[in-house]
Amino acid sequence: MNSQIAPRIAQVTQRIIERSKPTREAYLARITEAADQGPVRAHLSCGNQAHAYAAMGDDKEVLADGRAPNIGIITAYNDMLSAHKPYEHYPDIIREVARASGATAQVAGGVPAMCDGVTQGQTGMELSLFSRDTIALSASIGMSHNCFDAALYMGVCDKIVPGLIMAAAAYGHVPTVFIPAGPMTSGITNDEKAKVRQKFATGEITRRELMDSEMKAYHGQGTCTFYGTANSNQMLMEIMGLHLPGASFVNPGTELRDALTREATKRALQITAFGNEYTPVGAILDEKAFVNGIVGLMATGGSTNLVLHLPAMARAAGIILDLEDFSEISDAVPLLAKVYPNGLADVNHFHAAGGLGYLVGELLSAGLLHEDVKTVAGTGLSLYTKEPKLREGVLTFEQPEHETVNDKIVRPASDPFQKSGGLKELKGNLGRGVMKVSAVKSEHHVVEAKARIFHDQHDVKTAFQKGEFTEDTVVVVRFQGPRANGMPELHSLTPTLAVLQDRGLKVALVTDGRMSGASGKVPACIHVSPEAVTGGPIAKLKDGDLVRVDATSGTLEVLEDGFDAREAVTVDLTANTVGMGRELFETFRRNAGPATEGACSLF
C-alpha cells in the first residue's frame, strides 16, 4: 500500500483540521471527561439499578455485579422499510453472543425511520430531512441512561445513518459499531424500471403496468439495489471504519450476514474499556475519517444527500466541513465505480465484481485515502481490503486476489471511468449549489436557457402535461429549502425532466430543495443556498431570465443586467406548516441552518 497521501487530499485534510481546531479540541475534551467518569451503572442507587435491570431476566445478576461489559442497542427496525425489516431479530442474536462472552446487551431505544420511497412527491416528504435530527435526538434519549460500555447502532437508509452518527458522536466516549442489514437480492434492472417510469409519465402504459414493474424492482427484504443514499450510507460506514470489513453489501437472510452480526457484537465487547483495545467512537470520527468518507463518495458516484448530511455529521464531532472540500476532493479522485444511476449494475453486481474491498485497495495504493486511521476492526484502513468468508462455520477475513472481476462495474485507479469524481460545486450570482455529474453525460454538463419558475413540484408536472415545455429550459423550483418546507426531495420530477431531455431539449433543474440519491441523467443544481425563503438570489429570478448552469466551469449564473438590484419575491408558506405532522416540525424549520452547513436544526 502507498503510505504517501496525495498532495491535494493532504491539503484539504489540513485545511479541515485547521478550520476545526477550536471546536474539535472542545469536543475531544468533553468526551475525554465523559470517558474518565465512565458509565454510571455502578454508581446508581439500588432503586435506579432495579429499574434498569427489571426486564433482563437471567442477566440481572451480571448487570448488577457491574464487572462485565453491557452493550446498548439502538435500532431503527420497522416493517415499513425493507432495509430495516432484517433487524427484527438482531437483538436476540446480539444478546446470545453477549451472554456467551459473559456480558450483557439491552435494547436501549428505537428510532423512527421513514421511507422516502413511500413519501416521494407526498406531504410526508416535508418531514424527511428533519427526521434525521429527530433520530439523533431519539438515539440520544436511548443512550442517556448511561448504563452502557459499548453501543451497537442498527440503521441503513437515507436520514437514519446520519442521525445515528450524530447521536453516536454526542456519546463519543462510548465504543460503537454500526451493523448493516444488506441489500435485497436483484430484481428487474434499475434501467428497465426507469424506462417504465418514463413511459408512464408520457401516458404510454397504464398504472397497473407501472405497479407491476415497481413490485418486481422492490420485492423483498434489504436495501433498494440502486446506489442511492441508503447504499451510499453503507459505503460510508465501511470506508470510515464503523462497519466490519466487507460487511456492507452481504444480503439479508444468509449465514454470512448473521455471522457478521455476531462478530460485530464480539468486536464491540473487545473495544470497551474492560479490555486492552478501548476505542471510543469519537476517536474514530476524526478529520481523516471524514475525508476518507468524502473520497469514497466521489470514487463511487454516491448520493448528493451525503453532501448535505456529512457536514451535519461532522459538526457533531467538532469538525467543520465546507462545500469547497467536497469539490476539491472530487477534482482529485477518479470515478472507479459504475452503479445505477451512474451505470447499469446494481450494488449486488458491484459487490460481486470486487466491491468496496477492491475499491479501498485501489484508493489506498493511489494515495487517495488515509491509511493511518482508527477503525472498529483495529488500526489501519488496509484492514478493509479484506473480505469476510465462512470456513466450516467460522468467520474469517481473508485477503482476496486484488483484481476487478468486471471492469464495466469497478475499475483500477490507473484506468478510471473518469478522472474526477461524481460531484461539482456550482457558484455564482445565484448562490452556491451542487450537482452530481457522474450520471450526467458530458453534453448535458452545460445548459444555458430561459428560466421557468415554479413554487411547487406538482406545477412542473402540470405544465409538462399541458405541453408547455417546447424549448430549452432551466426549470427553477424554489421555496423548497429547509426553512421553507423542510427541503423535500424532488425525485418525482426525474421522469418528467428525463422525457424532455430525451426529446432533444436542453433542460436543467435549479432548486434550493433536494433530489434523491437515485436521481441521475438530468443536470440538477440542488441545495442552492442561500435559500429563497431567506431572500437568497434564487428568489429574484423571473420567468424568461437567461440562466447558465455550467458543471464544467462550476458556475451558476443569471445573465441579466440589474439582477443583483432586484427585490426578492416572497410567497405565502402557511400551507406548508400544518397537516401530516408538519405543525410539530415548525421548531426544526425555524432553526435550520443553511444547506451548505448541513441544514441542521441542532447546532
Secondary structure, DSSP 8 states (H G I E B T S, - for coil): ---S--HHHHHHHHHHHHHHHHHHHHHHHHHHHHHHH--SGGGS-HHHHHHHHTT-GGGHHHHHHT-S-EEEEEE---SS-TTTGGGGGHHHHHHHHHHHTT-EEEEEEE-----HHHHTTSGGGGGHHHHHHHHHHHHHHHHTT---SEEEEE--STTHHHHHHHHHHHTTTS-EEEE---B----S-HHHHHHHHHHHHTTSS-HHHHHHHHHHHS-SSSB-SSSSHHHHHHHHHHHTT-S-TT-TT--TTSHHHHHHHHHHHHHHHHTSTTSS----HHHHSSHHHHHHHHHHHHHHT--THHHHHHHHHHHHTT----HHHHHHHHHHS-B-B-BTTSSSB-HHHHHHTTHHHHHHHHHHHTT-S--S-EETTEE-GGGGG-EEEEETTEEEEE---S--S-TTTB--TTS-SBSS-SEEEEEETTEEEEEE-TTS-GGGSEEEEEEEEESSHHHHHHHHHTT---S-EEEEE-S-SHHHH---B-GGGHHHHHHHHHTT--EEEEESSB--TT--SS-EEEEEES-GGGT-GGGG--TT-EEEEETTTTEEEE--TTGGGS-------GGGSSSTTGGGGHHHHHH---GGGT--S--
